[in-house]
Amino acid sequence: MQNKKKKFLILDDAVNIDDFKVNRSLKYKKTCVYIGSFFEGKGVEQIFRLAKINKNIIFHVYGEKKFLNEKIKINNVKVFDYITYNKVPKILSKYEIAVMPYQSKVKGRSSINLERYMSPLKMFDYLAARMIIVASNLKVYKHILKDNFNCKLIKINEDKIWSDTIMKIIENKINKSKLKKNAYKTAVNNTWEKRCVKIVNYFYKEKKFNFNNNIYER
């Protein structure tokens, strides 16, 4: 019996741009925001270190408090409990700076190291929200995040460089408008709709789909 070759397609997560068409109040313009889990390697441990070494940087962290290993008593860190995904756009609209301090070993609800395989949903949310992203310089998402184009990429655990970079953003010493503009452009190119088109076109190459022109037949 002849084995048939199976087709596989691996794609990144994506975003719904319309969800982020909310009024941006930038209430906390000089505050860094993190929305995500508190599992090992997601970076909250580095956030707490950064807060301790630079009291001029304020961090607002959103996630499931029950997964924190210790109670955080740092004056310039405020920890909020888990929020449902539909609230993320409005939350992000209050901030300008988002941090993604992933470590070399990233764990989720299992013991598997996700560092080489992950596609962070929060990354696309931050891009769609036109945020200035400060992220760990990881190969896994460098085809999406490009240093000095749509974000600032920094080596893992280089706390001083992280601190200095964030301060430059707060003090308007970098071209913030360029990063925000390119972040949004990147999000527009990575919507769920375009992701679906890639999938359909990959498996049905004889018929091209174009949702924008309302062509769906195959």
Secondary structure, DSSP 4 states (H G I P E B T S, - for coil): -PPPPPP-------B-GGGG-S----TEEEEEEEES--STTSSHHHHHHHHHH-TT-EEEEES-GGG-SS----TTEEEE----GGGHHHHHTTEEEEEE---SS---SSS---TTT---HHHHHHHHTT-EEEEE--GGGTTT--BTTTBEEE-TT-HHHHHHHHHHHHTT-S-HHHHHHHHHHHHHTTBHHHHHHHHHHHH-TTS--BGGGTB---
